[in-house]
């Protein structure tokens, strides 16, 4: 009887069992790390070379896809989430200083007079402008609630993401990019037109560039990440997962040191 009941159950349509896109995620993460470093170096060290910021648009779609693919295959979403949150907590002050997100409110307390209180105040205030890791963590929470059929939680988290979109990196659109990669990852022929349309619409919402009379923003160049995500590769690269996590604070520290040496 129990087997019969399982056979008659309706499958949850939003729980992908496989990923029909590029499964060479170690290579993809390596590319994402390199292009992210190029992006941040272009912002802080070489602002005279806008091509570096364009190259940097490749990073986030790859991270968004790898997170979505990881959510399909991970056996322990909680551990996955905790690793992202840990890196976010460690990286936040480095992010604020290295990428020039320091505000006057962070420096209200003198480090010379009250170093511990000033450091704590600086850290807390820095979360008004959080790093991309908070966006990734929120995206993973949304995907987890979809996977576990917690629809009320999904709606609540999406509303929360919409409410705070001005305060998180890549905003609500970045959050939905992860969700869309997850929802359509089982069929590449369905996923590709959805992602092209969504990312193209995102790019058209900006300005600063023009081609054939069509104006678009720098986010349009994120489409360059799609061939990497949809063309299957077999690099056989094996890198410890912690390398990808620790690279984020490490690259911020590197940019900060290089920026200070250049002064």
PLY file of the C-alpha trace (Angstrom):
ply
format ascii 1.0
element vertex 263
property float x
property float y
property float z
element edge 262
property int vertex1
property int vertex2
end_header
0.00 0.00 0.00
2.81 2.39 0.89
4.47 1.80 -2.48
1.17 2.41 -4.23
0.76 5.73 -2.48
4.25 6.81 -3.54
3.50 5.88 -7.12
0.33 7.99 -7.09
2.03 11.04 -5.57
2.37 14.13 -7.73
6.05 15.06 -8.27
7.13 18.53 -7.21
7.85 20.33 -10.52
10.39 22.74 -9.00
12.87 20.17 -7.67
15.37 19.48 -10.48
16.99 16.04 -10.32
19.80 16.84 -12.76
21.56 19.76 -14.42
21.60 19.72 -18.22
24.06 22.61 -18.49
27.85 22.61 -18.19
28.79 20.41 -15.23
32.45 21.44 -15.29
31.84 23.74 -12.33
35.44 23.78 -11.09
36.50 25.37 -14.37
33.57 27.76 -14.25
34.38 28.83 -10.69
38.01 29.39 -11.67
36.88 31.65 -14.53
34.50 33.45 -12.16
37.30 34.09 -9.66
39.62 35.47 -12.34
36.98 37.74 -13.91
35.86 38.97 -10.47
39.44 39.90 -9.62
39.78 41.67 -12.98
36.55 43.57 -12.27
37.59 44.72 -8.80
41.13 45.53 -9.93
39.63 47.59 -12.73
37.52 49.52 -10.26
40.23 50.24 -7.71
43.59 50.01 -9.50
43.00 50.64 -13.20
39.87 52.79 -13.64
41.33 54.06 -16.92
40.64 50.65 -18.48
36.83 50.19 -18.62
37.30 46.90 -20.45
38.21 45.36 -17.09
34.78 46.19 -15.71
33.19 44.71 -18.83
35.14 41.46 -18.36
34.00 41.48 -14.75
30.34 41.15 -15.78
31.06 37.50 -16.58
31.64 36.59 -12.93
28.24 36.95 -11.30
26.19 34.85 -13.78
28.72 32.03 -13.36
28.53 32.23 -9.57
24.73 32.34 -9.78
24.64 29.24 -11.99
27.17 27.31 -9.88
25.15 28.07 -6.74
21.95 26.88 -8.43
23.66 23.70 -9.65
25.09 23.13 -6.20
21.61 23.41 -4.71
20.45 20.59 -7.00
23.19 18.20 -6.00
24.09 19.09 -2.42
23.06 16.60 0.23
23.43 19.14 3.01
22.08 22.58 2.05
22.63 23.82 5.59
26.39 23.26 5.44
26.49 24.91 2.02
24.63 27.91 3.42
26.84 28.10 6.52
30.01 28.24 4.41
28.68 31.18 2.43
27.57 32.99 5.59
30.96 32.36 7.24
32.79 33.92 4.30
30.35 36.83 4.31
31.01 37.52 7.99
34.78 37.35 7.50
34.87 39.35 4.26
32.52 42.22 5.06
35.03 44.73 6.54
37.56 43.87 3.82
34.88 44.44 1.19
34.02 47.85 2.66
37.64 49.03 2.77
39.10 47.37 -0.33
36.30 48.40 -2.71
35.70 51.90 -1.27
32.37 51.29 0.42
33.34 53.15 3.59
30.84 55.78 4.72
31.09 58.59 7.24
28.81 56.69 9.60
31.37 53.91 9.88
33.99 56.36 11.15
31.91 58.17 13.73
33.93 56.64 16.57
37.65 57.39 16.70
39.93 54.36 16.34
42.67 56.23 18.19
40.51 56.92 21.25
38.28 53.83 21.38
39.76 51.18 19.07
37.56 48.22 20.10
34.31 50.18 20.08
35.28 51.86 16.82
36.06 48.50 15.19
32.74 47.01 16.29
30.84 50.10 15.12
32.67 50.05 11.77
31.83 46.36 11.28
28.13 46.74 12.13
27.69 49.86 9.99
29.45 48.21 7.04
26.48 45.83 6.66
24.38 48.66 5.26
26.33 47.99 2.05
26.95 44.21 2.08
29.08 42.17 -0.29
27.83 39.85 -3.00
28.01 36.98 -0.52
24.84 38.20 1.17
23.04 38.09 -2.19
24.30 34.55 -2.77
23.21 33.47 0.71
19.74 34.93 0.21
19.49 33.28 -3.20
20.37 29.94 -1.70
17.69 30.35 0.97
15.07 31.08 -1.68
16.11 28.05 -3.73
16.10 25.84 -0.64
12.52 26.85 0.21
11.46 26.09 -3.37
13.17 22.72 -3.23
11.52 21.88 0.09
8.06 23.10 -1.03
7.98 25.85 1.60
6.08 28.22 -0.67
5.05 30.68 2.04
8.70 31.03 3.02
9.63 31.44 -0.65
7.14 34.28 -1.06
8.28 35.89 2.20
11.96 35.74 1.18
11.24 37.11 -2.29
9.26 39.98 -0.78
12.13 40.60 1.62
14.59 40.58 -1.27
12.40 43.02 -3.18
12.19 45.27 -0.13
15.95 45.45 0.41
17.01 45.27 -3.24
18.64 48.68 -3.08
20.93 47.47 -0.30
22.18 44.20 -1.80
24.68 43.70 -4.61
22.92 43.11 -7.95
19.59 43.70 -6.22
16.43 41.69 -6.77
17.41 40.98 -10.38
20.53 39.18 -9.20
18.45 37.16 -6.75
16.05 36.10 -9.51
18.94 35.15 -11.78
19.89 32.40 -9.34
16.29 31.25 -9.02
15.80 31.08 -12.79
19.01 29.10 -13.27
17.69 26.62 -10.70
14.15 26.34 -12.07
15.16 25.66 -15.67
18.48 23.83 -15.31
17.07 20.40 -16.29
16.47 21.40 -19.92
19.16 23.47 -21.61
16.93 24.23 -24.60
14.38 25.80 -22.26
16.88 27.43 -19.93
18.90 29.17 -22.64
16.14 31.34 -24.17
14.83 32.16 -20.68
18.24 33.34 -19.49
19.04 35.23 -22.71
15.71 37.05 -22.49
16.06 37.81 -18.78
19.67 38.96 -18.93
19.03 40.92 -22.12
16.12 42.71 -20.46
18.36 43.43 -17.48
21.02 44.90 -19.74
18.51 47.06 -21.60
17.44 48.64 -18.32
20.77 50.46 -18.13
22.57 53.01 -20.28
26.08 54.01 -21.22
26.58 51.89 -24.35
24.99 51.87 -27.78
24.99 49.38 -30.66
22.95 49.74 -33.86
20.97 52.51 -32.23
20.08 50.41 -29.17
21.20 51.78 -25.83
22.08 49.39 -23.01
23.96 49.20 -19.74
27.16 47.42 -18.77
25.13 44.50 -17.40
24.40 43.47 -20.99
27.94 42.12 -21.16
26.95 39.48 -18.59
25.56 37.58 -21.60
29.17 36.71 -22.41
29.02 34.22 -19.53
26.31 32.13 -21.15
28.50 30.22 -23.67
30.68 29.14 -20.75
27.61 27.96 -18.83
25.85 26.16 -21.70
28.74 24.63 -23.68
29.85 21.41 -22.02
33.54 21.22 -21.19
35.65 18.47 -19.64
38.66 20.18 -18.10
39.05 17.61 -15.30
40.18 20.43 -13.00
40.02 19.45 -9.34
40.27 22.20 -6.74
39.42 21.93 -3.06
36.08 23.61 -2.40
37.57 25.80 0.33
39.86 27.47 -2.22
36.80 28.97 -3.88
35.45 30.23 -0.57
38.70 31.68 0.79
39.55 33.32 -2.52
36.93 36.01 -1.89
38.46 37.58 1.24
41.97 36.84 -0.08
41.44 38.75 -3.32
39.97 41.70 -1.41
43.03 41.76 0.83
45.26 41.61 -2.24
43.50 44.53 -3.92
43.65 46.53 -0.69
47.41 45.98 -0.36
48.06 46.79 -4.01
45.93 49.92 -3.74
47.86 51.09 -0.66
51.22 50.37 -2.33
50.17 52.43 -5.33
49.52 55.52 -3.18
0 1
1 2
2 3
3 4
4 5
5 6
6 7
7 8
8 9
9 10
10 11
11 12
12 13
13 14
14 15
15 16
16 17
17 18
18 19
19 20
20 21
21 22
22 23
23 24
24 25
25 26
26 27
27 28
28 29
29 30
30 31
31 32
32 33
33 34
34 35
35 36
36 37
37 38
38 39
39 40
40 41
41 42
42 43
43 44
44 45
45 46
46 47
47 48
48 49
49 50
50 51
51 52
52 53
53 54
54 55
55 56
56 57
57 58
58 59
59 60
60 61
61 62
62 63
63 64
64 65
65 66
66 67
67 68
68 69
69 70
70 71
71 72
72 73
73 74
74 75
75 76
76 77
77 78
78 79
79 80
80 81
81 82
82 83
83 84
84 85
85 86
86 87
87 88
88 89
89 90
90 91
91 92
92 93
93 94
94 95
95 96
96 97
97 98
98 99
99 100
100 101
101 102
102 103
103 104
104 105
105 106
106 107
107 108
108 109
109 110
110 111
111 112
112 113
113 114
114 115
115 116
116 117
117 118
118 119
119 120
120 121
121 122
122 123
123 124
124 125
125 126
126 127
127 128
128 129
129 130
130 131
131 132
132 133
133 134
134 135
135 136
136 137
137 138
138 139
139 140
140 141
141 142
142 143
143 144
144 145
145 146
146 147
147 148
148 149
149 150
150 151
151 152
152 153
153 154
154 155
155 156
156 157
157 158
158 159
159 160
160 161
161 162
162 163
163 164
164 165
165 166
166 167
167 168
168 169
169 170
170 171
171 172
172 173
173 174
174 175
175 176
176 177
177 178
178 179
179 180
180 181
181 182
182 183
183 184
184 185
185 186
186 187
187 188
188 189
189 190
190 191
191 192
192 193
193 194
194 195
195 196
196 197
197 198
198 199
199 200
200 201
201 202
202 203
203 204
204 205
205 206
206 207
207 208
208 209
209 210
210 211
211 212
212 213
213 214
214 215
215 216
216 217
217 218
218 219
219 220
220 221
221 222
222 223
223 224
224 225
225 226
226 227
227 228
228 229
229 230
230 231
231 232
232 233
233 234
234 235
235 236
236 237
237 238
238 239
239 240
240 241
241 242
242 243
243 244
244 245
245 246
246 247
247 248
248 249
249 250
250 251
251 252
252 253
253 254
254 255
255 256
256 257
257 258
258 259
259 260
260 261
261 262
